[in-house]
């Protein structure tokens, strides 16, 4: 699956992942390959992604996510302090 994490200023991550766990507004949820399409708001919390066998995390203040055709697009609230996630 392709995961793209963006703020209004930059792209923090864009690469293939095997799974991603997101802090939904009401509860955390995981997205795996061939997940049904969805749009959800995100709360303050941690995004956990698995890429190339490595687990990576990013703390967010909120945002939203769209899942469609094995592409996960995450748009997070940013204050300019967010750093790109190393591949």
N, CA and C of each residue as an Amber inpcrd file, in Angstrom:
protein
   261
   0.8500000  -1.1760000   0.0000000   0.0000000   0.0000000   0.0000000
   0.8910000   1.2330000   0.0000000   0.3830000   2.2880000  -0.5650000
   1.0870000   3.5630000  -0.5770000   0.5420000   4.4380000   0.5470000
   1.4300000   4.9780000   1.3790000   1.0510000   5.8920000   2.4500000
   1.7000000   7.2350000   2.1880000   0.8860000   8.2850000   2.2270000
   1.3870000   9.6500000   2.0970000   0.8870000  10.4330000   3.3060000
   1.8270000  11.0380000   4.0460000   1.4790000  11.8740000   5.1970000
   1.9190000  13.2920000   4.8720000   0.9510000  14.2330000   4.9190000
   1.2370000  15.6170000   4.5450000   0.7350000  16.5850000   5.6050000
   1.4410000  17.7170000   5.7100000   0.9230000  18.8860000   6.4100000
   0.5630000  19.8870000   5.3250000   0.0770000  21.0420000   5.7130000
  -0.2170000  22.0570000   4.7020000   1.0690000  22.6360000   4.1080000
   2.2200000  22.3430000   4.7350000   3.4920000  22.8860000   4.2860000
   4.3670000  21.8970000   3.5260000   4.2630000  20.5990000   3.8470000
   5.2020000  19.6580000   3.2360000   4.6910000  18.2180000   3.3130000
   5.3890000  17.3460000   2.6110000   5.1380000  15.9120000   2.6850000
   6.1270000  15.3160000   3.6690000   5.6060000  14.6710000   4.7200000
   6.4520000  14.0890000   5.7580000   6.8510000  12.6540000   5.4520000
   6.0080000  11.9440000   4.6910000   6.2830000  10.5450000   4.3740000
   5.5440000  10.1810000   3.1120000   6.2050000   9.4410000   2.2280000
   5.5760000   8.9240000   1.0200000   6.3210000   7.6600000   0.6130000
   5.7180000   6.5010000   0.9030000   6.3860000   5.2330000   0.6190000
   5.3870000   4.0950000   0.7820000   5.8470000   2.8980000   0.4450000
   5.0370000   1.6990000   0.6110000   5.0700000   1.2520000   2.0730000
   3.9240000   0.7830000   2.5760000   3.8160000   0.2560000   3.9360000
   3.0240000  -1.0370000   3.9080000   3.1950000  -1.8360000   4.9650000
   2.3860000  -3.0530000   5.0810000   1.1870000  -2.8380000   5.9920000
   1.3070000  -1.8680000   6.9250000   0.1680000  -1.5220000   7.7710000
   0.3770000  -0.1370000   8.3480000  -0.7350000   0.4880000   8.7460000
  -0.6820000   1.7770000   9.4360000  -1.8080000   1.8020000  10.4590000
  -1.4820000   2.2480000  11.6720000  -2.4690000   2.4170000  12.7230000
  -2.6240000   3.9050000  12.9730000  -3.8750000   4.3670000  12.9790000
  -4.1830000   5.7940000  13.0490000  -5.0440000   6.1100000  14.2660000
  -4.8390000   7.2970000  14.8630000  -5.6460000   7.6930000  16.0210000
  -6.9770000   8.3270000  15.5840000  -7.9780000   7.5030000  15.3460000
  -9.2860000   8.0190000  14.9700000  -9.8980000   8.8550000  16.0860000
 -10.8830000   9.6410000  15.7430000 -11.5170000  10.5240000  16.7210000
 -12.1250000   9.7420000  17.8840000 -12.7170000   8.5860000  17.6000000
 -13.3630000   7.8050000  18.6500000 -12.5230000   6.6280000  19.1280000
 -11.6300000   6.1140000  18.2760000 -10.7290000   5.0330000  18.6550000
  -9.6790000   4.8610000  17.5620000  -8.5730000   4.2230000  17.9140000
  -7.5350000   3.9300000  16.9320000  -8.0200000   2.8210000  16.0080000
  -7.5140000   2.8280000  14.7720000  -7.8580000   1.7730000  13.8300000
  -6.6700000   1.4940000  12.9240000  -6.6390000   0.2690000  12.3960000
  -5.5430000  -0.1710000  11.5440000  -6.0240000  -0.3390000  10.1170000
  -5.1650000   0.0170000   9.1670000  -5.4550000  -0.1610000   7.7470000
  -4.4450000  -1.1460000   7.1820000  -4.9550000  -2.1770000   6.5110000
  -4.1360000  -3.1840000   5.8480000  -4.4630000  -3.1900000   4.3590000
  -3.7030000  -3.9480000   3.5880000  -3.9100000  -4.0400000   2.1430000
  -5.3540000  -4.4170000   1.8270000  -5.9150000  -3.8070000   0.7900000
  -7.2720000  -4.0350000   0.2960000  -8.3500000  -3.6060000   1.2860000
  -8.0550000  -2.6430000   2.1400000  -9.0400000  -2.1070000   3.0840000
 -10.1690000  -1.4320000   2.3080000 -11.3560000  -1.4820000   2.8510000
 -12.5000000  -0.7900000   2.2400000 -12.2340000   0.7180000   2.2230000
 -12.7570000   1.4180000   1.2190000 -12.5820000   2.8720000   1.1850000
 -13.1900000   3.5260000   2.4210000 -12.5220000   4.5750000   2.9090000
 -13.0650000   5.3100000   4.0490000 -12.4600000   6.7010000   4.1170000
 -13.1650000   7.5740000   4.8030000 -12.6680000   8.8970000   5.1780000
 -12.9580000   9.0300000   6.6630000 -11.9590000   9.4880000   7.4430000
 -12.1360000   9.6040000   8.8830000 -11.3670000  10.8060000   9.4030000
 -11.8960000  11.4050000  10.4570000 -11.1450000  12.4430000  11.1610000
 -10.1510000  11.7540000  12.0880000  -9.0700000  12.4650000  12.4150000
  -8.0430000  11.9380000  13.3030000  -7.9170000  12.8450000  14.5180000
  -7.6610000  12.2340000  15.6570000  -7.4790000  12.9620000  16.9120000
  -5.9910000  13.0670000  17.2260000  -5.6760000  13.7960000  18.2830000
  -4.3040000  13.8650000  18.7690000  -3.8700000  12.4620000  19.1660000
  -2.6800000  12.0640000  18.7220000  -2.1920000  10.7340000  19.0430000
  -1.0070000  10.3550000  18.1930000  -0.8140000   9.0480000  18.0230000
   0.3530000   8.5240000  17.3270000  -0.0530000   7.7340000  16.0960000
   0.5770000   8.0340000  14.9700000   0.4640000   7.1920000  13.7790000
   1.5960000   6.1760000  13.8670000   1.2470000   4.8990000  13.7270000
   2.2360000   3.8190000  13.7490000   2.2210000   3.1590000  12.3760000
   3.3690000   3.1570000  11.6990000   3.4180000   2.5490000  10.3760000
   4.5060000   1.4980000  10.3240000   4.2510000   0.4660000   9.5200000
   5.2340000  -0.5950000   9.3110000   5.6410000  -0.5350000   7.8470000
   6.9370000  -0.2990000   7.6300000   7.4850000  -0.1550000   6.2820000
   8.8060000  -0.9000000   6.2120000   8.9080000  -1.8430000   5.2950000
  10.1440000  -2.6000000   5.1480000  10.5400000  -3.3590000   6.3950000
   9.5750000  -3.7910000   7.1760000   9.8510000  -4.5220000   8.4030000
  10.1960000  -3.6370000   9.5890000  10.2610000  -2.3300000   9.3790000
  10.5660000  -1.3840000  10.4580000   9.3010000  -0.6800000  10.9260000
   9.2020000  -0.4630000  12.2300000   8.0760000   0.2650000  12.8070000
   8.5040000   1.7130000  13.0260000   7.7000000   2.6430000  12.5300000
   7.9830000   4.0690000  12.6790000   6.7520000   4.7480000  13.2510000
   6.9650000   5.8350000  13.9900000   5.8420000   6.5480000  14.5970000
   5.9600000   8.0430000  14.3390000   4.8100000   8.7100000  14.3730000
   4.7720000  10.1670000  14.3080000   3.6240000  10.6410000  15.1880000
   3.9000000  11.6190000  16.0160000   2.8770000  12.2170000  16.8780000
   2.1500000  13.3000000  16.0900000   0.8150000  13.3090000  16.2000000
   0.0330000  14.3200000  15.4910000  -0.9330000  15.0220000  16.4390000
  -1.3810000  16.1710000  16.0280000  -2.3610000  16.9370000  16.7980000
  -3.7830000  16.7050000  16.2880000  -3.9140000  16.0770000  15.1270000
  -5.2150000  15.8190000  14.5220000  -5.0970000  15.9060000  13.0150000
  -6.2140000  15.6820000  12.3300000  -6.2270000  15.7480000  10.8760000
  -7.3210000  14.8670000  10.3180000  -7.0890000  14.3470000   9.1060000
  -8.0310000  13.4000000   8.5220000  -7.2980000  12.4570000   7.5850000
  -7.9660000  11.3430000   7.2490000  -7.3770000  10.3250000   6.3960000
  -8.3980000   9.8930000   5.3480000  -7.8950000   9.5800000   4.1530000
  -8.7050000   8.9670000   3.1040000  -8.0040000   7.6870000   2.6720000
  -8.7620000   6.5910000   2.6270000  -8.2460000   5.3060000   2.1530000
  -9.0280000   4.9500000   0.9020000  -8.2830000   4.7090000  -0.1910000
  -8.9450000   4.3940000  -1.4580000  -7.9590000   3.6600000  -2.3510000
  -8.3480000   2.4780000  -2.8130000  -7.5710000   1.6880000  -3.7660000
  -6.1140000   1.5060000  -3.3240000  -5.9240000   1.0510000  -2.0850000
  -4.6100000   0.7800000  -1.5100000  -3.6990000   2.0050000  -1.4430000
  -4.2990000   3.1900000  -1.3950000  -3.5690000   4.4310000  -1.1490000
  -4.1630000   5.0800000   0.0960000  -3.2970000   5.3890000   1.0450000
  -3.7100000   6.0220000   2.2970000  -3.1540000   7.4340000   2.2950000
  -4.0360000   8.4090000   2.2640000  -3.6370000   9.8190000   2.2550000
  -3.9940000  10.4260000   3.6040000  -2.9660000  10.8510000   4.3520000
  -3.1600000  11.4250000   5.6780000  -2.7840000  12.9030000   5.6160000
  -3.6880000  13.7400000   6.0640000  -3.4540000  15.1810000   6.1130000
  -3.5120000  15.5900000   7.5770000  -2.3680000  16.0260000   8.1260000
  -2.3110000  16.3110000   9.5500000  -2.2000000  17.8020000   9.8150000
  -2.7430000  18.1910000  10.9580000  -2.5820000  19.5600000  11.4250000
  -1.1260000  19.7260000  11.8050000  -0.5030000  20.7640000  11.3060000
   0.9130000  20.9780000  11.6120000   1.1610000  22.4170000  11.9750000
   2.1400000  22.6140000  12.8250000   2.4890000  23.9750000  13.2210000
   3.8570000  24.3630000  12.6740000   4.3410000  23.5970000  11.6890000
   5.6440000  23.8900000  11.1020000   6.7910000  23.1910000  11.7840000
   6.5390000  22.4580000  12.8800000   7.6030000  21.7710000  13.6060000
   7.7350000  20.2980000  13.2210000   6.8250000  19.7800000  12.3950000
   6.8610000  18.3780000  12.0230000   8.0420000  18.1190000  11.0940000
   8.7040000  16.9860000  11.3050000   9.8710000  16.6190000  10.5080000
   9.5390000  15.4250000   9.6210000  10.1520000  15.3490000   8.4270000
   9.9610000  14.1800000   7.5830000  10.3640000  12.8970000   8.3040000
   9.6840000  11.8070000   7.9920000   9.9900000  10.5060000   8.5810000
  11.0330000   9.8400000   7.7060000  12.1320000   9.4040000   8.2930000
  13.1890000   8.7380000   7.5390000  12.6870000   7.4180000   6.9820000
  13.0860000   7.1070000   5.7490000  12.6780000   5.8610000   5.1240000
  13.5100000   4.7140000   5.6320000
